[in-house]
Amino acid sequence: MFKIEEYFIQRPSAICTYFLFRNWHISILHHRKMDVSNLLASHAAKIQSITVEKDTPLDVDTGFLTVTDLNPIDVESYAANLEEYLHSTARDGIQTLIAALYALPTLPSPDGPLAQLPPPTTPLPRAKPLPKPKPPTKWERFASFKGIQKKRREKAIWDEEKQEWMHRWGRDGKNKEKEEQWIHEVKADAAVDFDPVQDARNARKARVAKNERQRLQNIARAQTAREERDQRKVDIDRTLASTRTSTASMGKFDRKLEGDRKMRGVKRKFDPSETSAEQEKQTSLALLSNLEGETKRARKDKGGDDVLNIRKAIRTVSKGKGGVALGRETASRPKGKRGGKR
């Protein structure tokens, strides 16, 4: 084997070279270590820590994805550089929120893991006021007066004879007990072909049909009452509107009652001032058609083609004597100046 001691004994001049090389190598390693530490320090200065430490911990609500910072504002930093202060505050909030999201349980999906958000913890105000309690109905008032309590009928019922629970309706139900029993009581005057099983089945189906008929009647009665109530409301509104406009001022100076709604008048609709030639032509033709129709109706009502009824006018002027007598009287009347006697 090669021994370094024998090598240096045989060549004394190599001892100095060895020590020089060794010191140079150590110096290079030392400088490289200092350079790496400087790089790490500069990199760490650029990247901030993921842990946010403040005097008052941030309030994180992952259900709403919100972060609330209750710490007081640093006046000096705020006045020195507003943008940097806001950027730093927003960064701390986002970092805290992301750290909270990474701590949540996840579910796999084609797009990647999805975090399961918990229920929100921040109470939000209602957009609308609480609904008012509905007034009790007539049956509810009667039930409270009589002490009647609403009970839901259970689907299972206890059979004392079989000592077991049975269904109230349906297959193997309690309501089919008479149909499925092995012995039946038959009246003495029953017909020869009387079937007690069929009679019990018909009675059960009749009860079901009666209940369905009563249900439909209740629905129809409620619908009729609702329509009558709506019609009564419309009539009352119409009467109220007519009474509000029955004064000399058309209700302008009347005292307003609490809960009165503003009356809706007829909204006038005006044609546009600028129209096409074709549309103006159609409007003019429609107007002429309406005038012609009114003229025809007037002629039909008058009983002739002319607007003035000549026969009726002659009869009125001659006082029933006729046109011939009116002509004679006009011819025999002396001619004079107009204006009558002076």
Secondary structure as UniProt FT lines:
FT   HELIX           4..10
FT   HELIX           13..46
FT   STRAND          59..61
FT   TURN            62..65
FT   STRAND          66..68
FT   HELIX           75..80
FT   HELIX           82..102
FT   STRAND          106..107
FT   TURN            110..111
FT   STRAND          114..115
FT   HELIX           138..146
FT   STRAND          156..159
FT   TURN            160..163
FT   STRAND          164..167
FT   TURN            171..172
FT   HELIX           174..176
FT   HELIX           177..180
FT   TURN            188..189
FT   TURN            192..193
FT   HELIX           196..244
FT   TURN            248..251
FT   TURN            258..259
FT   HELIX           277..302
FT   HELIX           310..317
FT   TURN            318..320
FT   HELIX           323..332
FT   TURN            338..339
//
